[in-house]
Amino acid sequence: MSEKNEIGQVIGASLSEGILVQLNKSSYVEEISSNSLVTINGDKRKYLGLIANISLIKGSQHASKLANIESRFLNERVKDITKSTKELFNNYGVFSSAIHVIPLSQTTKYSTEDVDTIPSYLSKVFPSTKEDIEIFYGKVDNKINWGIGYVKYPLKEIEHQNLIPINIDILVRGSFGIFGKAGAGKTMLGNIIASLIILGNKTKSFEKEVKLLIFDMHSEYGLKVKDQHGRDYEDGVGRIFKNEFLILSPDHILAEEYGLEKFEIKVGNISEEDIINVKEVFNLSDAFIDYLFDFKAIYNNIFKEKAKNYNIELKNPWIYYLFDIFISEEHKKISEKTEEQSKEKIREKISQGALYALNSGRSKLRYLSKVDFISKNPGTDSVDKIVNELFDGNKSVIVSMGRYGDDVRVYTFIANIISMRIWNEAIRRIMKGEELKYKIIIFLEEAHKFLSPTEYYKNPFGNIARELRKRGILLCVIDQRPSQIADDVMAMLWNNFVFSLTEPKDISCVTKGLKFSSLFEPVISNLKRREALVFGEMVKIPAVITIADYKEMVKTFKRIYENQKSLVDIPGY
């Protein structure tokens, strides 16, 4: 490595506090980029490090005196003197600056390993070269190891685009997380990862094919990814690979406009468990939930007696009543008579308080009778189709929420119903001794609404996270507030992509899985837009990367996909 590229020397180090490097020039302090990689040439081995902080370490008293002189004598001659004095102090070490480096890895005789020692005094420090990065991280091959982002070069005026390989095969072996504040780049990265998984299926990179279920809050996976100003930017994964996805939307206006399939839930297929799962978001009382099955039994028994003289057969008439949905005028008349008698029985057999709870709960759930996607017709619905597609079909699934994306009640209701059916179907097959045909990864935006400490143990997503990960049903947990997700869930994430976070609790939460976790906290708070700290089994060593340009990635994805499609026609492929 050329001596002219040297940026400093080690003047202090400890495993717990990192490495202190004095810069060769004090003026380097304005040229060095934080969160960039450096290579340290020790006496016996090389070290890879991440610049976590930059500071002025010597000369503050002299700087203060010069500042006082300049402020007292406001003329050009004094300014020239202080300027030349500053340059002199910089050159002779009166002023000095330093970088604080997190040790990441070290070389052995034949390979690399986790760092367990520190470089000696005056070890020389250089910007990491492409060769250094390949020694420590490996090479990109666009098959298993994909370059989704570039490491920063330490010197601002010099551009180097060195890709860090992410092992996509290892990524899909466990649940993973994408965290960061709004506008940081989570959705673009989510689309990139989803695209890589689709390509991995096509290139037969995985032991078992992977299906995706993407809960698409703002329709950026199923339609267009948006830029930071909210404008359409580029196709989402569902449009990049149109033949690989079934895309549905509960927003039927959006579905008609873009040719998506309309998402429908048949009211008769909604279960009491589905209602219990949305207790918090609909603010349903404990009493309402406690008496739910009693209400059902009373109402259904009376309804069935009254319906004998009519040509009406409903699997669970109680659910229709609860949502205030009727399939005909006759049904409505029977329901009104049943309601009157049911209320008397509830008052008599349970209590007047139970009746209040019923009226209150019903008035809150009635909100769902106004949405597009609740259908009063009996039969199969979109949830059944989604489950069948994921377990036995040929396509992955995107549920694009459209205008319901910011409606937390609708989003939670739909996501919980689908996840409950996935859970039930998986358990049914497992109990029959069947191996699941595909691995399934569920992309879950605003994950804390389902996986918070209070919801985790009573929610289908919590059941999936705990019980089905070993069976190949995994979660991609996407959220702005990781500290609001249960610790058990965070501990299950094998890999993490962390964009900028500002809340100390969130930063502390995501760094728990890192060696020298406290040293990484300033790294996360200083990340710029599109920059992410990546760590876990998928990457040999933690790295800060700038996510590659999305438009360029899309071009690459489309080219590789078309090449793979043409290979399918080759005999023996």
N, C-alpha and C positions, 0 to 999 in steps of 0.2 A: 504494500500500500504506500503510495507516494507521500513523503514527508510534507510536501506543500499542501496536502489536504488536511493535515492535522489541525484540529480545532481547540485542543486543550490537553491537560494532563490531570491525572487523579491526584487529589490532595487530601482525600479522606473518604472512608467507606465503612459501612456496616451492613449486615444482611437486613437488619430491622429498619434502618433509616435510609438505606440506599447509598449511592455513590456521589461524592462531590467532586466536580471537575472544574478546575480553574481554566477559563478561556485564555487562549494565547494572546488575544487582543481584547482589551476592555470594550472596544467598539463593537465586538461581535455580538454584544448583548442585544443590539437592534437588528441583527441579521439571523439570529437563531430562532427556529420554530419549535415551540413546545409540541409534545406528543409525536415527535419524530424519532427515528431509530439511529443509534450510534453503535459502533464497534470499538471495543476497548482491547488493545493488544497488551495483555499481561505478559509476565516473564515466561510463563509456562503454557498459557492457553489464551484463547480469545473469549471475550464476553460480548453478549448482545444486550443492549440497554435501551430504555425508553426515556426520553427527556420529559420529566414531569413538571419541572419548574425552572425558572431563570431568575437570578438575583444578582444585585451588586453586593459584593462581600467585603470590600476594603476601600477606604478613602473617604468615608462620609464626612469626617471632620474637615478635611481639606476642601471637599466640595462645598461645605457650608460656608467656609471662609471666603472662597471665591465668589459664591453667590452674594454674600454680604457686600463685598467690595464692588461687584458689578451693580448692585441695587443702589449703593450710596453715590457712585460716580457715574452718572448716566451720560457717558460720551463714548464716541466710537473708539478712541484710543484705549480706554479701559477695556472695552469689549474685545478688542484685538488681543490685548495682553492676557485676559482670562481665557480666551480661545486657545492661544498658543501654549499657555500653562496647562490647560486641560490635555492638549495633545502630548505635551512633555510628560505629564503624570501618567497618561495611558501607556506611553512607550516604555517608561521605566518602572512600571508596576506600582506606582503610588495609588492609582485607581485599578481595581481589578473586579472582574465579574465571574460568575460561575453558573454552571447548570447542575441541576439535581437529577440524577439518573436512577431509574428503577432497574435493578439487575433482572434479566429475563431468562438467560440461558448461558451455558458455557460449553466449550468444545472439550471432547475427550480425545484419545489417540486416534480413534476411527469414526467418531460420531459426535453427537451433542447430547446434553442432559440438562435437567433442571439445575439451576444455580444453587450451589451449597458452599461456595467460598467467595472471596472478593479479590479484585486485582490489587497488585502491589502499588506502593507510592510511585508517582510519576509515570504510571502506565499511560501510554499515548492513546488519545481518543480521536476517532475519525468518523465521518459520515459513513453509514453502512452502504456498501456497494451491492450491485445485483448479485455478485458472487457470494457475498456474505449472507444475503437474504435467502439464496437458494441452499446454502449450507445449513442454515438454521430452520428454514420453513419448508424446503422442498421446492419442486417445480410445478408450474401450471401445465396441465395436459388437456384441458377442456373435455375430459371424459369423466374422471372421478374427482380430480383436483381442479377446481375452477377458481379463476381470478376474478373476484367480484369487486375488488377495490385496490387502491394504491396506497403504499406507505408514504408518509411525508419525508421529504429530504430536509436535513437539519438547516441548510443554508437557504434562506428565502429566495435569493436571486437566481438560484440554480434549479432547473426543473428536471426531475428524474421520475419516470413512471414505472416503478417496480411493483408488480402484482404480488399479493399474498394469496397462496392457494388455500381454498376451503375444501375439505374432503366431504363431498355431498353424500357419499355412501354412509359415512359415519354419522353425518348430521341426521339422517332419517332413521337411525337406530334408537333414538330416544326423543323425548319431548324437548323443545327448545323455546327460548324467549326472545322477543324483539321489544326493547324498551326505549323510551325517549319522549321528550315533550312534543307538543303539537308542532307540526311543520318541520321536524328534524329530518324526516326522510324514511320513516317506518314503512309507509305503504309502498313506496318504490322498492325498498329492499324486500318486502313481502312478495311483491310481484316477481322480483328477480329469483328469489328462492323457489317460489312455486314453479317458475319456468324451468329452473334447473332440475327440479324433481320430474317434471313432464319429460324433459330431454333424457334424464337418467332412465326412465322407463323405456324410452325408444332405443337407447343405446345398450339396454340390458345391463345396466350398471349395478342393479340391486339384486340381492338374493331373492326377494319377492317384490312383485310390482306394487307400487305405492299409489293409492287413491287419495285425492284431496277433497275435503269439504271445507269451503271457504265461506264464512259468514261475513259478507261484504257490506259493511255499514253504509259506505258512501259511494257504492257502485264503481269503485276504482279498480277492482279486479275483473269484474264482468264487462265493464265498458271502457272508460278512458281514465288513465292516471292523470291527476291534476298537478299543476305546478304550485309553487308557494303562494301564488296570487289567486288560486282557485280556478285557473283556466285549464281547459283540456290540453294535455301535453303529449300523450302517446297512448297507444293501445295497452290495456291491461292484459293479464295472462289469458283471460277467457277469450279475448279477440285474437291474441297472437296464435293460440292453438285452438281454433274454433271447433275442430273435429274431436278434441279431447275432453270437452266440457259440456255438461248439461247446465244451462244457466236459467234460473228461475227468478221471478221477482213478485213479491206480494203487492207491489205498486203496479196495478194493472194498466195504468196510463203509460208508465215507463215501458212495461212489457210490450204493449202494442206499438209504441213509438220505435223501439229498437229490435223488435222481432224476438223477444225473449219469451220463454214459456211462463204462463201465469201460475204463480204459486197459490194453491188453495188448500185449506184445511176444512174437512167436513166436520161440522159441529158435532155430529154424533160420534166422531172418533176421538173427541177430546175427553180425557179421563180426569178423575178427581186428583190423581197424582200431578197432572199438568197444572191444575189450579194451585195445589199446595206449593209447587215449585216457584210460583210467581207471587207468593204471599207478601214478600217484602216490597216489591216494586209496585204492587197494586194497593199496598197498605191495608191488607185484609187482617181482620182482628183474630186473635187467638181463639176466641169463642166460635167464630165462623168456621175456622179450620177444624177445631175440635168436634164440632157437630156436623161436619160436612157429610159424612156417611149416614148419619141419622136422618138428616134432611133428605138425602137421596132415597133412602129406604121408604120413608113416609110418602114422599111425593110419587115415586114410581108405582107403589102398590095401589094408591088411589087412582092414578092416571090409567093404569091398565084395566081397572074395573070399569071406568067410565068410557074407555075407548073400545070396549067390546062391541058396542052397537054401531061403530064407525069403521070404515076401512082404512085404519091408520095403525101402522106397526113401526115403532121406533125402538132401537136397541137400548137407548138410555134417554127417555123423554125428559128426565130431570135436567140434563145438560142444556137442552133447548130452552127450558124454562129459565135456567140460571142466566143465560145470555140474552133472553128476551127475543128469541128467534123462532118463527113458526113457519111450517111448510104449507099451510093452507088456513082458510078461515075456520074450517072445522077443528083443526088442531088448536087454533087460538081459543075457540069457545070451550073446548075440553080443558085446556090449560087454565082458563079463568075459573072454571068450576073446581078443578083440582086444587088450585091455589087457595081458594077460600077454605076448603075442607082441610087442606094440609096445614094451614096456619092455626086452625082450631086444634088440630092434633098436636102440633109442636108446642103450643101454649099449654095444652093439657098434659102431655107426656114428658116434656123437657122443662121449659120455663118461658116466661114472657121475655126474659133477657135473650134467650136463644132466638126468638122471633126478631128482636131488634138486630141481632147479629146477622141473621139471614137477609133482612131488608138492606142493611148497610153493605154487606158483601156483594149482593146482587146489583145494587146501584153502581158499584165501582167496576164490576166485571162487564156491565152493560156497554161500557166504552167499546168493547171489542165487537159489538153487534153492528157498529158503523163502518168497520173497515172493509176493504175490497175482498180480502182473501178468506174470510169465513163464509163457507158455503153451507146452505141449509139442505142440500141434496144428500141423500145417503150414498154410501159406496166408498171405493178407494179414493185416496187423495194424494197430493204432492208429497206428503211425508212418506207414505208407503213407496212411492216411486223413487224418492231419494235413497231410502234405505236399500231397496232392491238394486239400485244402480251401484251403490258403494260396495255391497257385498257380492253381487253376482254379475254386474254389468260391465261395460267397456269404458265408461267415462267417469271422470271426476265431476264434482258438483260445486257450483257457485250459487249462493242465494244473495242476490243484489237487492238491498233493502229499498233503494229509491227514496221516495219522500218520507219513508218510515225510518230512515237511518238515524235521525236524531230523536226518535220516539222510543225512549228507553223501555216503555211498557210493551210495545209491539216487538221490538228487537229481542227482549228477554223472553217473551212468550214463545216466539217462533224458535229461537235457539234452544230453549229448554225442551220443547216438544220434540224437535228432531233428535236432540242428544238422548232423550229418554227412549225413543224408539230404537236408536242405535244400540244403546245399552241393553235393552230387552232382547233385540235380535242376536247380539253377540253372545249373551248369556244362554239363550235358547240353543244356539249352535254348539257352544262349548259343552253344555250339559248333555248334548247328544253325542259328544265325542268327536265333533268335526273340527278340523283345523281351518282357521279363517283363510280364505283364498287370497286376500289382499291385505297389505298393511294400509291403515287409514290414518291420515294426519288431518286434524281439525284446526283450521286457522280461526282463532277466536279473538276478535277485536274487543276492546274494553273488558278484558278478561276479569278484572276485579269485581265486576258485577255478578260473576258466577263463582269466583274462586277466592272470595274474601274469607277471613277466619270464621265469620259467622255463617256463610253460605256453603263453604267447601264440603262439610260433612252431610249436608242434606240436599245436595244438588246433583243431577246426573253427570255434570262435567267433573265434579269431585269424584264420583264413583268411577268414571272412566279413567281419570288420572291415577287413582289408587289401584284399581283392580284390573284394568285392561291393558296397561302399558306393556306388560310381559307377553300379552297376546297380540301386540302389534297395532293397537289403537292409541294414537299419541296426540299430543296437543302442541300447537304453535301458539304460545301465549303472547299476545300483543297488548301493550298497555303503556299509559303515561305515568301511572302511579304504582310502581312495583311494590312499594311498602304496604299497599292495601291488599296484596295477595297473600294468602296463607303461607307461612314458612314452609310447611310440608310440600307445597306445590313448587316453591322456588328451589327447594332442595332436590326435586326430581328433574330439574332442567339440566340436561347434559351439556348444552351449549347456549351461549348468549350473545346477542348483538345489542350493544348498549349505545344509544345516541345520547345527546346532551340531556342532562337532568340538573335541576337546580335545588330541589328540596333535599336537605341533608339526610332525612330518613330514607328517601328513594335511593340516593347514592350509596349509603351504607348497606342497604338491602341487596343491591345488585353486585357489590364487591365482596360479599361474604365468601363466595366460592373461590376467590383468588388468593394465591400466595402473596404475602405482603399487602393485604387488602387495603390498609390505611394509606399506603403510598399511591394507590390508584384513585383515591377520591378526588384530588385536584385535577387529575386527567379527565375524568368524566365531566366535571363542571366547566372545563375549558374547551370542550369539543365544539367545533363549528358545525353549521348545517351540512349534512351529508357525511359527516365524520362519525365513525362508530368504533368503539372498543369491542373487539371480537375475542372470545376466549371459550375454551372447552375442549372436548375430545376432537372436534372437527379441524382444529388448527393446533399445530405443535406447540406454539408459544403465543401468549396474548399479543395482540397487535392493534394499533390504531390505524384504521384505513379510511380513505376517502372513497365512498361508494362510486363505482364507475358510472360514466354518463349513461343514463337509462336508454336513451334513443340508440346509442351505439350497441348496447347490450341486446336490445330488441333485434337489431339487424343481424347480430351474431346468432341469436337464438333461431331466427327464421331460416337462416342459411343452413345451420346444422340440422334443423328439423326436416327441411326439404331434402337434404342429402340422405338422411335416414329413411325417409319415405321412399326414395328411389332405390335404396338397398333392399327394401322388402320384396321388390319384384325380381331380385336376383335369385336364381335357384340355389337352394341350400342355405339361404340366409335365415 
